[in-house]
Amino acid sequence: MQRPPTPTDAAAARRRGRPRKRLDAAIMAGPRVVRANLHEQAAERLRDLIVRGDLAPGASLVEVELSGMLGISRTPIREAIKLLAQQGLVELRANRSPCVRPLRAAEIRELFEALAGIERIAAELAAQRITAADLGRLRALQAEIVREHEAGRRDSYAAANRTIHRTIVLAARNAPLAEVHAALLSRADQVRVFALGLEDRWEQSIREHQAILDALDARDPVQAGRLLQEHVGQTAAVVAASLAGRTDPASSAA
């Protein structure tokens, strides 16, 4: 005689019939997502502080201090620091606290050589593929950086400047190019913000941006590429020359 099913049997049957994908989805929707978001948010906050110079080149990053400052535990801080190290903004040091990566002339030259090449290709392609909407956005951003310069708002200017460079790269309509460019942006942002504090570079940069915009508007790939490459290279040259005259280890030339 077959015994009637018990509640335990019914529960086991339900477990056997539950799709594995459902279990995996439930796991992925749990605390891991929150944790990932937390360290990414911490990394973004620290990134802004580093790029603006509030956390100066060479400054030690002490987990306990950063934990108290951001109001979160040390684990997401540690993960955020590792992420920033991958972006080139932090140096991990054996048996010592990590530090904000110092500005070194030789490294900046190499970084901006790569960036200048990438952005030149992007400008050449963008001059041929750019849309009216892209040009409209670049004109609005050009007007914005003029306003921010006149008001002396360096952080706002830097954000708009970043968007200009990124908009030109995206206007090239080349996904691999955009991906490589994105990987260099954080380190480049730090250097570009530093450059704004140097004599005459801010005004000079605005004039260079206008010339690049004019070349894109004229659909001139050779001129657009050349001007953008020179613009990026000039930033590196100005910063490297400034660092060469410094003796402090946090920003010494290498």
N, C-alpha and C positions, 0 to 999 in steps of 0.2 A: 504494500500500500504506500503510495507516494505521500510524503509529509507535506503539509501546507507551507508555503514560503513564510519565513520569519522576517521581521523588520531588518535584521542584519543582512539576510539574503537580498532583500530589496535594495538596500544601500549599496551592497557590492555590485549588484546589477547596474545600478545607476552609474557607479564609478567606472565599470567596464565600458559602458556605453558613452561616456563623456569624451568628446573629441579632444585629442591631445593639443590641437591648435588653441582650443579654448583655455586650457590650462596655461599654455605658454603666454597667451595674451594677458591673462590675469596676473601672471608673474611680472611681465614687462610693465604693466600698468601700476605696479606697486611702488614701494619706497625707493627703488633704484632710480626711477625717473626724477623724483624729488631731489635725491642726492646729486644726480648729474646736473640738474638745473642749478643747485646751490653752488657747486664749484665753478660752473660756467659764469654765474652771476658775479661770484667773487673775482674770477679772472678778469671779467670785463671792468669791474670797478678798479682793480689794481692796474689794469692796462691803462685806463684813463689817467690815473695818478702818475704813472711812469711817463706816458707821452707828454703830459702837461709839465712834467718836471717837478711835481710835488714830491714824488719819490725820486730823488736825484740819482744820476748815474753813479754807480759804485756804492750806493746805500745798502746796508744789510737789511734783509727781510727776515725779521724774527717772528716766528709763527705765533707766539703768545701775544705779542704786541698787535699783530695784524688781526688776530682772532678777537681781541678786545675792541679794536677799532671798527671792525665790520659787524661785530655782534654775532659771530657764528663760531662753531667749534674749529679745532685745529685741523681736522681731517679734510674738509673741503678747502681750507687754506693751502694745505700741502698739495692737494691735487691741482689747485689753481696755479700754484707756483710751477709745477711740472708743465702745465699747459703753456704758461708764459715763457718757459725755457725753450719749448719747442718753437715758439714764435720768434725767438731771438731777443727777447726783452729781459730775460733773467739768466744769470749764470749760476749753475749748481757747483758748489765747492765741497771737496772732501773734508770732513771733520769740521766744517764751519757752516755758518748760516749762508743760505744763498744770497745773492745781491743783485741789484739792478745792474744790467750789463753796462759797463763803462762805454763811453763814446771814444772810439779809437779811430784815428785818421785812416789807417790802412784798411780797416774793415769797412768804413764808410765808403771809401773809394770803390772797393769791390762790390758792395751792395748796390751802389748807385750806377756802376757800370752795367750791372745786370738789369737794373730797373730802367735805365735809359734805353737799352736795347729793346726791352719788352715794350715800353711805351712808344718808342719810335715805330715799331712794326704796327702797333695798335693804331697810332695816328694815321699811318699810311692807309691802312684798311678802312679806318673810320671815315676818312675823307671821301672814300668811294661808296661807303655803305650807310653813312649817317642819315637819319631821318629828320624830317622837319621838327618832330617832337623833341628829338635829342638836341638839336640846335637851339630850340626854344629854351630847353632846360639849361643849357650851357650859358646862354645869354643872361638868364635870370641869376644863375650862380655867379657870373662875372659881376653883375650889378651888386650882388650880395657881398662879395669879397671887397669891393670898393667901399661899401657902407661900413663893413666891419673894420676895415683899416682906418677909415676916417674917425670912427668911434673908439679906436684903440682896443677893440675886443679880440685879443689874440686867439683865445680858445675857439670862439665862434668862427673866426677866419679860418683857422686850421681845419675845422670840421667841413666847411664849405670847400676848401681847397682839396681835401681828400676826396670829396664827392665829385669835383671836377675831373680829377685824374681817373677816378673809377668810371665815370660816365663815358669818357673818351675810350677807355679800354673796352667797356661793354658795347659801345657803338661799333666796334670792329666786328661784332658778331662772330667771335671765334672762342668757343668754350675752353679749349686747352690753354689758350693765351690768357684768358680771364682767370683761370684757376691758378696758374703759375704766378700771376700778378698778385692775387689775393694773399698768397703765402708770404709775400714780402712786405705787405702793407704796414703791419704793426711796427716793425723796426724802422721802416721809412718814415712813418708818422712821427716817431720820436725825434728823428734827425731834422725833419722839416719844421717842427715846432721850435726846436733849438735854433734853427736858422733864422726864424722870425725875430729873434732877439738881437741879431747882428746888424751892424750899421748898414743902412740903405737896402738890405736884402728884401725887406717887406715890400717897399715901393717898386723895386726892380721886378719882383716876382709878379706883381699885378700887371705891369706892362708886358711881360713875357706871355702871360696868360691871354691877354687881349690879342696879341699877334697870332698865337696858336688858334684862337677862336676864329679870327679872320681867315686864316688859311683853311680851316675846316669848312667855313661858310663858302669859300671860293672853290671847294672841292679840289684842292691842290695837294695831292698825297706827298709829293716830294718836300714841299715847303712845310707842311704840317708835321711830317716826321722829323725833319731836320730841326725845326724850332722846339719841338717837345724834347728831343734828345738833348739839345743844348741847354734847355731850361733845367732838366733833371741834373745834368752834369754840373751846371753852375752852382746849384745848391750844394752838391758834394764838395766842390772846390772851395766854396766860401767857408763851409763848416770845417773842412780839413785844415785850411789855413788858420782858422781861429784856434783849433785844438793844438796846432803845432807850436803855438806860443805859450801854451799852458804847461805847468809843471806838476799840478796836483794829480795824484794817481787815479782819481775818479774819472778824469776826462783826458788822460794823456794820450799822445799820439803813439801808435804802435808801429 
